[in-house]
Amino acid sequence: MQALKKWEGQARPRKLHADAMALREEAEKQKNPRIRKRILALACVADGLGVDDASAQIGLDRSVIYTWIRRFGKDGFPNSQR
């Protein structure tokens, strides 16, 4: 139930207005494989893939992708070591 409360009163992000190619280039620079996968999922969504399809293609839970779409929209790329 806590997951439902997280989205209460908020629309789930469905689109990502970003350059998919730039996201893929950023993913290639990442040393951390977990962050790399998350950025690749963002690139899929930026290409127009739905979150469910991106989840299946990349192998991440869709809640992780929703979280990263929201974070990317607010902060841009994560502050992590490359």
N, C-alpha and C positions, 0 to 999 in steps of 0.2 A: 504493500500500500504506500510506502514511503516514496516509491518511484512515481506513483500517480500524483502525489502531492507536489513533487518537484515541478511538474508541468501545469499545475492548477493555475488558471487565469492567464496562462501564456500560450501562445501558438508555437507549435514545434517548428523549428526552422526547416524548410523544405528545399531551399535553393541556396546556393553559395555564389556570390558575385565575385569571382576571382579568376585569374588566368591559370587554367589547368596546366599549361606547359611550365609556367613558373613554379607551380606547386611540385610538379614532377622533378624539376631541376633541384629544388630545395630538398626533396626527399633523397635524391642521389647523394647530397652532401652530408646527410645525417649518418652518424656512426651508430646511434641507438636504433636497433631494428624495430622497437615498439613505436617510436616516434615516426620512423620512416613509414611504417604501415598506416599510421593514422593520417599522415600527410597525403599518402597515396589515396586513401579513402576520400579525403577532401577533394583531391584532383578528380576523382570519379564523379563526385557530386557536382563539381564545377563544370564538368563536361555534360551534365544534364541527366546523369544516372540518378535514379531514386535512391534513397537511403537504404532501403531493403536490398536493392540490387548491388549497391556498393558494399554493403555488409557481406553479402554472399560472395562477391568477387574477391574481396580483400581478406575475408576471414575474421572480421571484427564484429562484435555485438553492435547492433544499431544504436543502442543508447550511448556507446562510446563515440560514435560518429556524430550524433546529435550534440553531445557535449563539446566536441571539437569544432563543430560548425559554429556554435555559440561563442566559444572562446576565440576562434579565428576572427569572427565578426567584431569582437570587442578589442582584441589585442594583437591581431596579426599572427605572425609566426611565433611558436613557443620559444621561450628563452632557454635554450638547452645547448649543451656542448656538441660540437660537430666532430 
